[in-house]
Amino acid sequence: MENRKKKRISAKLVFVILMMLSTILILLSVIAGDRIRIINDTIGSVLTPAQKGLNSVGRAVAGFFSDNKDKEQLMEENRQLESQIESLNAVIAENDRAMSEIDSMRQLLEMKDNFKEYNTVGASIISKDSGNWYDDFIIDKGTKDGIEKGMNVLSNNGLCGVIEEAYYNHSVVRSLIDDRSSVSAMSVNSGDLCFVNGSLEMREDGTLLVEMLTEAPKISEGDEIVTSYISDIYLPGIKIGYITEIPEQNGNIKTAILTPVADFEHLTMVLIITDQKSDILQKESGD
Amino acid sequence: MKKVLLYLIFVITAFFLQSTIFTIIDLGGLVPDCLLVVTVSIALIFGSTDGCIVGFFAGLLLDISFGSILGLFAMIFVLLGYFFGKFNRMYYKQDITLPLIIIALADTILNITTYVFLFLTRNRLNFSYYLFKLIIPGVFYTVIIGIFIYKLIQISTASLQKGGDKLYD
């Protein structure tokens, strides 16, 4: 602004400097990885409260058409109830699960009491990935609430994602339907191992792609798929969903289509299991 | 100084719009790329220098909040800001066709680069699917919202532009 004649020449200079700066950033984040997280953490922590507030504005706008009386109060109440239902449902499911098939599985795995109860934290979603390519979302709990990278995130009694990054007062969750998501899973009925992969192409139908790992798997429509015991990140036995379609494949079944129990279209509250598989494994080996 | 402040307001507002309000009132799972619109609008109205500076910070904001590689979007946005800043010579206030084309073009480039960098590298080859389901509808949505944002930026920076017009003649 000071010297207007110079401005056009300096455009190139500014361009070159900024390109170099972003190249350095890219190199840094590829090489240093976790060490430059401090940048994301600091700036993200400042942005989070604002997003939280604006999100309630957004919800209010969205809710305006459906309900006009005492919106905010009702929505606040609703949110609290939702989180209550969420945790109660999880408790019920947890009990059911513990009572039935898990018992036999636990014996099988000699995991005994360690998996009986998970500690959980409820969180609400404050913003979604600002683009159309990814399915990440941000929740209002972070390292100060004990959230760590790799923790499992549940919704509607089913797995819905994993903590991708945990910052001071917020965390990024990679949703199960994200194209990069891949979960090691198994069929409850047959014990066949598989991968449950998110797929952008299938997101529209709200389904996931199951990739079978075993030869000649014995799966059929309606089979329940849970997280497997071999995954490093996911705790075993968390419900993912049900097989809804097995496409015709000559002879050997290699893929199937799964409908998750979590409703990704209407996520507002999630439950985070604060126990991590790696901790539990460590504890076990220490005993 | 006033300009810097205005840019800051534009970028921050666009970021919050994009990451909060628009994700709740989304159409078919799509969100308009507001930050991109702000970047190319400023590039068109004020030229390459402003375009790539704003682009850098807008892209960085995206990287910080979601990206897995810090600096990737910053770089793409700097490139877009610089390139579309060249069209500043053809800018005049009443024209709406040029900004429309530029927003559409920039968003297409952004989407295709996203696809190439983040999907093609992971062996997702079904380009036509992404083109018809994500890129085209997304660009369309961005252009519609983008025209309003462009006009808003143009109106709120009207007092700053007069000098700018002479500058590039």
Boltz contact constraints between the chains, C-beta under 6 A:
constraints:
  - contact:
      token1: [A, 4]
      token2: [B, 167]
      max_distance: 6.0
  - contact:
      token1: [A, 11]
      token2: [B, 48]
      max_distance: 6.0
  - contact:
      token1: [A, 11]
      token2: [B, 49]
      max_distance: 6.0
  - contact:
      token1: [A, 14]
      token2: [B, 49]
      max_distance: 6.0
  - contact:
      token1: [A, 14]
      token2: [B, 52]
      max_distance: 6.0
  - contact:
      token1: [A, 15]
      token2: [B, 52]
      max_distance: 6.0
  - contact:
      token1: [A, 15]
      token2: [B, 82]
      max_distance: 6.0
  - contact:
      token1: [A, 18]
      token2: [B, 52]
      max_distance: 6.0
  - contact:
      token1: [A, 18]
      token2: [B, 56]
      max_distance: 6.0
  - contact:
      token1: [A, 18]
      token2: [B, 78]
      max_distance: 6.0
  - contact:
      token1: [A, 19]
      token2: [B, 78]
      max_distance: 6.0
  - contact:
      token1: [A, 22]
      token2: [B, 71]
      max_distance: 6.0
  - contact:
      token1: [A, 22]
      token2: [B, 74]
      max_distance: 6.0
  - contact:
      token1: [A, 22]
      token2: [B, 75]
      max_distance: 6.0
  - contact:
      token1: [A, 25]
      token2: [B, 70]
      max_distance: 6.0
  - contact:
      token1: [A, 25]
      token2: [B, 71]
      max_distance: 6.0
  - contact:
      token1: [A, 26]
      token2: [B, 69]
      max_distance: 6.0
  - contact:
      token1: [A, 26]
      token2: [B, 71]
      max_distance: 6.0
  - contact:
      token1: [A, 26]
      token2: [B, 72]
      max_distance: 6.0
  - contact:
      token1: [A, 29]
      token2: [B, 69]
      max_distance: 6.0
  - contact:
      token1: [A, 29]
      token2: [B, 70]
      max_distance: 6.0
  - contact:
      token1: [A, 40]
      token2: [B, 64]
      max_distance: 6.0
  - contact:
      token1: [A, 43]
      token2: [B, 64]
      max_distance: 6.0
  - contact:
      token1: [A, 51]
      token2: [B, 20]
      max_distance: 6.0
  - contact:
      token1: [A, 54]
      token2: [B, 16]
      max_distance: 6.0
  - contact:
      token1: [A, 54]
      token2: [B, 20]
      max_distance: 6.0
  - contact:
      token1: [A, 55]
      token2: [B, 20]
      max_distance: 6.0
  - contact:
      token1: [A, 58]
      token2: [B, 20]
      max_distance: 6.0
  - contact:
      token1: [A, 58]
      token2: [B, 21]
      max_distance: 6.0
  - contact:
      token1: [A, 58]
      token2: [B, 24]
      max_distance: 6.0
  - contact:
      token1: [A, 59]
      token2: [B, 24]
      max_distance: 6.0
  - contact:
      token1: [A, 62]
      token2: [B, 24]
      max_distance: 6.0
  - contact:
      token1: [A, 62]
      token2: [B, 25]
      max_distance: 6.0
  - contact:
      token1: [A, 127]
      token2: [B, 19]
      max_distance: 6.0
  - contact:
      token1: [A, 127]
      token2: [B, 20]
      max_distance: 6.0
  - contact:
      token1: [A, 128]
      token2: [B, 23]
      max_distance: 6.0
  - contact:
      token1: [A, 129]
      token2: [B, 66]
      max_distance: 6.0
  - contact:
      token1: [A, 130]
      token2: [B, 18]
      max_distance: 6.0
  - contact:
      token1: [A, 130]
      token2: [B, 19]
      max_distance: 6.0
  - contact:
      token1: [A, 132]
      token2: [B, 30]
      max_distance: 6.0
  - contact:
      token1: [A, 132]
      token2: [B, 134]
      max_distance: 6.0
  - contact:
      token1: [A, 132]
      token2: [B, 138]
      max_distance: 6.0
  - contact:
      token1: [A, 133]
      token2: [B, 114]
      max_distance: 6.0
  - contact:
      token1: [A, 136]
      token2: [B, 66]
      max_distance: 6.0
  - contact:
      token1: [A, 201]
      token2: [B, 129]
      max_distance: 6.0
